[in-house]
């Protein structure tokens, strides 16, 4: 677990300004999705019982119990995988850089760093009725000289985050000069 007071390769005077995760509605959508799948065996059991299957004395009773157990075990595994992805996908904005920590599956993580002096453009997007009402969306950060973009996916208050990042970029340019330089280059 990354401590916000001790980021990897933290520079002297570097302070954490923003710590982000995806919006809570994404977590709720995962739970609704899994609950929907967990209800399917109950519906299947009721439909077969109505059609005359005797679960206590027939061959299908133990087989149905085993299949339901395996099915629910996979549903819990999927839920835990989705929660791990939700919880470990984080974005940290400091006074010097942006750190993107993206969990890809259970055993794979990608950590990317972008120095604020490389930021050329910051764009926020909100699509859909629910995203507008709950104020969540995406923030795209375009870097200098590359086509790669940093993407903050489905975060809370994307317009405020965009404004705050642009202010940090302006502060960084005032502190270090207006030249778009990469640290360590000449």
Steps between C-alpha positions, in 0.01 A plus 500: 500500500632841408510754780409847381770653719769276344455465125758303299788725387350795684692821445585751769207734556258291292154489657192294412216723381240258360434132568233346276313175451213424268158632604305291754223436246743269319526288815121492533466391137734208574290391796176518299663297224614227740169493691324451166719198430454365854121502458511283185538166686200586718288574193623177338410303816149650513436431130606136530301452823185632333555249217504206742867437581529352851829633636502280814471156342622540144850485357482872419490614865870442582610589146304825517652585839853439371441698181345788695795503741750511214299770325482717813871445567579639155262792561687586822835466318381740230374742767835495681689549174280795406532653848879459493510676163278780635693544825852486358440725196619833640626830371723726708578859405786671683662839465755347258338205318201279432513133601261258328468162675289260296420146612459261207357176636600350833874472449594781263545869575627785284636816664562800272643837591461828317681818604280807502730688261410245229126573520367681192124462531248382758148409390204390710203304364162413647269279296147393584219595732625312807856631460368855474274468805768331715781716357745237386691450179843470342803728497746470209851640535691553176878501526755696302643326196318169533164368398455318830242644736451446870140407572331540835200270452160579652617724782300734721478868394712485182466873432641589843785250454580650158507852645721393791747317271524800267569723800775260617650500148505881499659505847762249383584717197543804725727308738716330237477741210275484196719263296341165426785284614521143614684453832847363436521630141725785382 
